[in-house]
Amino acid sequence: MVSSSVSLIEGSALLNWALLAAFVPTFLFVSFTPGMCMTLSMTLGITQGVRRTLWMMAGELIGVGLVAIAAVIGVAAIMLSAPWAFTLFKWCGGLYLAWLGFQMWRSRGKMAIPESVDAQNDRVTRFALCSQGFLTAVANPKGWAFFMVLLPPFIDESLPLPGQLSVLVLMILLIEFLALLTYASGGQTLNLLLQKSSNVRVLNRISGSLMLFVGGWLALG
């Protein structure tokens, strides 16, 4: 009897570590996939530089943390009371991402990387940059859709939620920051290269194709 209890405890611990081990590559893929926040980070990296873009990242990370917590807390009620609403939300999110990908592929819409950059490099206040990042994260349907779908499978219902959610959110913010920093650094490095509209169109088509893939994965996954 004692050995059975020990085996169950060890199995639960192994499952928990297995969930965490699976979560990291999953969210790495999600964070580094081109999207609204990453496109914003790259664009500001081009026009403002990495150092000033850090203010936008601060606001974006606060917004992402709030969205992740709200999505996890609310997802159980939605699934229990109206599972069809959860499925509908997932399909709407997938179709929305697919539409954004189509627009990006055509170098159109607000999500597309601009084909020309103002050489004067307008100075934006730190508060404005922070607010822009926060509002972009909170108003981004992609973030809500991903967190509603991806986070619940990585939560062990037999363990307390606050501790698990704290660890997951901390990991999310760390990975998200690395992704934002990568895109901003890339934008700053490619500043001169992106002056050529043909190269911008190529990047938009790559980003758009990836977004179309993610939209299909979200809707059908």
ChimeraX attribute file (.defattr): number of C-alpha atoms within 10 A of each C-alpha:
attribute: neighborCount
match mode: 1-to-1
recipient: residues
	/A:1	6
	/A:2	7
	/A:3	8
	/A:4	9
	/A:5	10
	/A:6	11
	/A:7	12
	/A:8	12
	/A:9	12
	/A:10	12
	/A:11	12
	/A:12	15
	/A:13	12
	/A:14	12
	/A:15	14
	/A:16	17
	/A:17	12
	/A:18	12
	/A:19	15
	/A:20	18
	/A:21	12
	/A:22	12
	/A:23	19
	/A:24	15
	/A:25	12
	/A:26	12
	/A:27	19
	/A:28	15
	/A:29	14
	/A:30	19
	/A:31	21
	/A:32	16
	/A:33	17
	/A:34	24
	/A:35	25
	/A:36	20
	/A:37	26
	/A:38	22
	/A:39	23
	/A:40	26
	/A:41	30
	/A:42	28
	/A:43	24
	/A:44	23
	/A:45	27
	/A:46	25
	/A:47	22
	/A:48	19
	/A:49	20
	/A:50	24
	/A:51	12
	/A:52	19
	/A:53	26
	/A:54	22
	/A:55	19
	/A:56	25
	/A:57	28
	/A:58	16
	/A:59	22
	/A:60	28
	/A:61	22
	/A:62	17
	/A:63	21
	/A:64	25
	/A:65	19
	/A:66	15
	/A:67	21
	/A:68	22
	/A:69	18
	/A:70	14
	/A:71	20
	/A:72	20
	/A:73	15
	/A:74	11
	/A:75	17
	/A:76	15
	/A:77	11
	/A:78	13
	/A:79	13
	/A:80	10
	/A:81	10
	/A:82	11
	/A:83	14
	/A:84	12
	/A:85	12
	/A:86	19
	/A:87	15
	/A:88	12
	/A:89	18
	/A:90	23
	/A:91	19
	/A:92	17
	/A:93	22
	/A:94	27
	/A:95	18
	/A:96	18
	/A:97	27
	/A:98	24
	/A:99	16
	/A:100	25
	/A:101	30
	/A:102	20
	/A:103	19
	/A:104	26
	/A:105	23
	/A:106	15
	/A:107	23
	/A:108	17
	/A:109	14
	/A:110	13
	/A:111	22
	/A:112	26
	/A:113	21
	/A:114	18
	/A:115	16
	/A:116	11
	/A:117	15
	/A:118	9
	/A:119	8
	/A:120	7
	/A:121	12
	/A:122	9
	/A:123	9
	/A:124	10
	/A:125	11
	/A:126	14
	/A:127	12
	/A:128	13
	/A:129	20
	/A:130	22
	/A:131	19
	/A:132	18
	/A:133	26
	/A:134	23
	/A:135	15
	/A:136	20
	/A:137	25
	/A:138	21
	/A:139	13
	/A:140	17
	/A:141	17
	/A:142	23
	/A:143	23
	/A:144	21
	/A:145	21
	/A:146	19
	/A:147	19
	/A:148	24
	/A:149	19
	/A:150	16
	/A:151	19
	/A:152	16
	/A:153	11
	/A:154	18
	/A:155	18
	/A:156	14
	/A:157	10
	/A:158	7
	/A:159	11
	/A:160	10
	/A:161	13
	/A:162	10
	/A:163	9
	/A:164	17
	/A:165	19
	/A:166	13
	/A:167	11
	/A:168	21
	/A:169	18
	/A:170	13
	/A:171	16
	/A:172	21
	/A:173	18
	/A:174	12
	/A:175	20
	/A:176	23
	/A:177	18
	/A:178	15
	/A:179	22
	/A:180	27
	/A:181	21
	/A:182	17
	/A:183	25
	/A:184	30
	/A:185	21
	/A:186	17
	/A:187	25
	/A:188	20
	/A:189	16
	/A:190	14
	/A:191	18
	/A:192	11
	/A:193	13
	/A:194	21
	/A:195	16
	/A:196	12
	/A:197	14
	/A:198	12
	/A:199	13
	/A:200	19
	/A:201	21
	/A:202	14
	/A:203	18
	/A:204	27
	/A:205	20
	/A:206	15
	/A:207	25
	/A:208	27
	/A:209	19
	/A:210	18
	/A:211	25
	/A:212	23
	/A:213	16
	/A:214	25
	/A:215	25
	/A:216	16
	/A:217	12
	/A:218	22
	/A:219	21
	/A:220	11
	/A:221	11
